[in-house]
Amino acid sequence: MNLANLDLTLSAKLFAALFAIMNPLTIIPVFLSLTADRSPAERRSTMLVLNATVALGCLICAVGGRFVLGVFGIDVTHFQLAGGLIVLLLALSMLSGEEHSAHAGTPAEKQTFSSASSLGVYPLGIPLSIGPGTMTTIIIFSQAGAHPGGEAGFYLALVGYVIFFGACMAAAPALSSLLSPTALSISKRLMGIVLAAIAMEMISNALGHLFPAWTAR
């Protein structure tokens, strides 16, 4: 790996996008509320399963995402356009303070997965952490990193964020005392603005590939 050609711009954008979508500040309160009646050992088990689910989900999307698109014959540009729209909807829901349906489960589903271990998979892992927006973002950035230095920059940000996310979840009990409802609301809306900007870049890049005459002017 040539560090001189490392695409740090791509790394920064991917890290910011993942932070906006998989914001630990919004997941930690849910984690604490769902495990409030659990023993410390069960809470620790849930946290480890959650981190493993996030790491495995990110790896599958990064390595196998483009392969899946090829199997179904889906053009990356069209996927980027659809993905940008999904991410934009997530951003708009964050700006309005609402919970998007892509990151929530039905009451029946939440009752089905009630053990300490399964809580780490659902709903904390999927879809709260690894939802459609996260999957789409990782696949799109993996394609954007298909150039010298880009792949290294992509995996640097992906691995770095997974480690950062895991550290935040491990520190959840300590961080919970610092997270007021007002702080969470402000954080959610700020991340919504960042995510909306990233979504618009995805959409504009896709439209530029579909309609090159627009960008030639």
N, C-alpha and C positions, 0 to 999 in steps of 0.2 A: 504494500500500500504506500503510495507516494503522498506524504502529508502535504507536500507543496501544492498539489492539485486538489486537496480536500475541499469540497464544496460546502463551506461553512454557512453560506446563505441558505441553501436547501436544508441544512441541519437546523438552523434557527427557525425557519418557517415550519418544518415538521414538528419540532418540539413545541412551538407556540400553538400549533393546531391541535396537537394531542392534549396539551394542557387545557386548552379551551373546552374541548369535548369531554375529556376524562378528568375534569378538575377534581383533585382529591378533596378540596375544601367543601365540595357539594356531596361527595360520596361518604366522607367520614361521618357526618351526622346520621346518615341512613345506616351505615355500618354499626354505629353505636346504639341506635334505637332498635335495630333488629336483633342485636346481641345483648341487650340490656339485662335480660333474665338468664343469661348463660354464665357458666363458671369461667374463671380466667383461662383455664385450659381449653374450653370450647371456643371462647372468643379468639384465642391464639390460633386454634385449628382453622376457624373460619377465615382469619386473616391470611394464613399460609395458603389455603385453597384458593382464595381470591387472587392473591399475587401469582400463583401458578397458572390460574385460568387466564389472567391478563397476559402473562408472558407467552403462554402457548398460543393464545388467540392472535397476538401481534405477530408471532413467528409464522403461523399458518397464513395469515393475510399477506405478509411480506414475501414469503417464499412461493406460496401456491396461488396467490391471487391472480396473477397474469396467466397462469396455466388454466385456471378455471374459465377465465374470459375466452381463452383460445378454444377450449372444449366446446363452449356454447356459441362460438363464432361472434362474440361481441367485440366490436371495435373499441379500442381504448379511448378514443376521442369521445365517442358517444357515452361511454361509461363515465368519463370525466365530467361531461355535461350533466348527466343524471346525478352523479355524485355531488357535484357542486350545488345542485338544486336541493338535495337532501341536507347537505351541510348548512345551506342558507336557511332552510326551514328550522333547523335546530337552533341556529343563531338568533332567528327572529323570536322563537319561543323563549330563549334565554333573555332577550332584551325585554320581553313583555312580562317576565317573571313566571311564566307558565312551565309546566313539566310536559315535554313532548312525549307523545304516545310511544315513540320508538325506544324510549328509555324507561318505560314503565310496563309492568305486567298486570294481568287481570287479577282480581281478588282470588279467583279459583286457583290460578297458577301459583300465587304467592303462598296459598295454604298447602299446596301439594309439596312444595320444596320447603320443608321446615326444619330439617336437621342442621346441626352446626356446619357440617361439611358441605351439604347441598346449598346452604345459603351463600357460601363463597362462590359457587358456580352460578346459581340463580337465586335472587335477581341481582346480587352485587356484581358478579362477574359479567354475566350476560342477562339483560341488555344494559344495565346501568353503566358499566365500564366499557365493555366491548359491544357497542351497538352498531347499527347501520352506518352512522356517521363516522365512527372510528374505523370500521372496516374499509369504507370507501376512501377515507383520507390516506390510510396506509397503502392501499393498492395504487392510488393515483400518484403518490409521492415515490413509490417504488419504480413506477414507470418513468417519472420525471428524473429519477436518479440514474437512468441508463446512459451515462456518459462518463468519461474519465474523471475520477474524483467524486462523481455523484453517488455511486453506490456506497462508497466508504462514508460519505457524509450522511447518507440515508440511514445506514445501520448504526452510525455513531449516535445520531439523534434518537433512533428507536430504542436501542439498548440503554442509552442514557436516561430516557424517559421512563422505561420500565423499572430501572433501578430507583429513580426518583419517586415514582409512584409507590413502589414497595416500601421505601423508607417512610413515606408519609403515612401509609396505612399502619406500619409498625408503630409509629408514634401517635396513632389516633387518640388513645386515652389522654395523652398529655396535651395534644392540640385542641381537644374538644373544649377545654376551658377557655380557649382564646377566641372561639368562633361564636360571635354573637349573631343573631338573626340579621341585624343591619349589615354587618361585615359580609355575611354570606350573600345578601341581596346585592350589595355593591359589587362584589367579586363576580357574581353571576352575570351581571349586566356588562361589566368591563370585558369579560371573556367573550360575551356575545358580540360585542363590537369587533374584537380581534377576529373571531370566527367568521363574521359576516364579510370582512375584508378578504380573508383567505378564500371564502366561498366564491366571491365575485371574481377573484383572480383565476380560480379553477374554471368558472363559466366563461370568462373572457378568453382564456387560452383555448378552450374547446371550440368556441365560436370562431376564433382566429384560424384554427385548423380546418373547420368545416367551411368557412367562407373566407378564404385567403385574400380575396379582392378587397375585403373591408380593411385589412391591416396594411395593404399595399398603398393605400391612399395617403 
